[in-house]
Amino acid sequence: MVEINYLSYTQLNMYVRCPRQYFYRYVEKKIYPPKARLSQGRAFHSAHEDGFTRKMADHKGYKTSDLMILFAEYFDREVANNEPIFEEGQTHGKMLDQGVQAVDVYGKAKGRFIYPKHVEMPFEIVFKNAPFTFKGYIDLIDVRDRLIDIKLRSKRFSEKEMDTDFQLTSYFVGYREVFGTNPKEIAWDVTLTQKEIKYERVPVQRGEIHVKHFLLTVADVAKAIQTGIFYPNTTSFLCSKDWCGYYKICMKGGKD
């Protein structure tokens, strides 16, 4: 019997992707270095969290140049603390420059026009007669009650991702838990790190069918974890040495 006090989007998504991967990460506590692109995304997120928090406090427009400096500081810290894996063609310097440029593009295109109402707002979804909850943090809610998730990505979201992404669905449910109503709009603010870095807002629709599916999935995943069901999903394209840090030990039957 595996005890859980709460689930998060990261935990839920990992279990749905591969239960064995969840076991290595959250039960056995095996942690492997992240991909450098993940560290870049974290630094991008942290810089904007700081920027919007300051803007919410003093009601002044943040300077994009300040956030560019913040990104560089966060990215350097990520690399120093986590020693991420740089893939072919990637270097610390190249990804730093790319991230700084992405901050500049997002700030000039959209960031400086956003007036935040809540930044990294915590929420908790409680289930009746269940020993666990679902916890998360909503990136940004602006003064027009729009729920915005800020992303740095190398490619656009697919139509399937727009319809099935659990993270935005959890934010939608969390918003309702806190405010008792639906947000006026849900959207990704995506800065794409392609040959030409550019920004686009991607509106997303969520309704009762998404909410019901999400809540049932959370309940089923929690039950499976508690029961100790952690099979490997070897049919996934993510099951490879390039995409999963646990691939080698999984193929060896759990041995380092």
Buried (B, 14 or more C-beta within 10 A) or exposed (E): EBEBEBBBBEBBBBBBBBBBBBBBBBEEEBEBEBBBBBBBBBBBBBBBBBBBEBBBEEEEBBEBEBBBEBBBEBBEBBBEEBEBBBEEEBEBEEBBEBBBBBBBBBBEBBBBEBEBBBBEBEBEBEBEEEEBBBBBBBBBBBEEBBBBBBBBBEEBBEEEEBBEBBBBBBBBBBBBEBBEEBBEBBBBBBBBBEEEBBBBEBEBEBEEEBBEEBBEBBBEBBEBBBEEBBEBBEEEEEBEEEEBBBBEBBEEEBEE
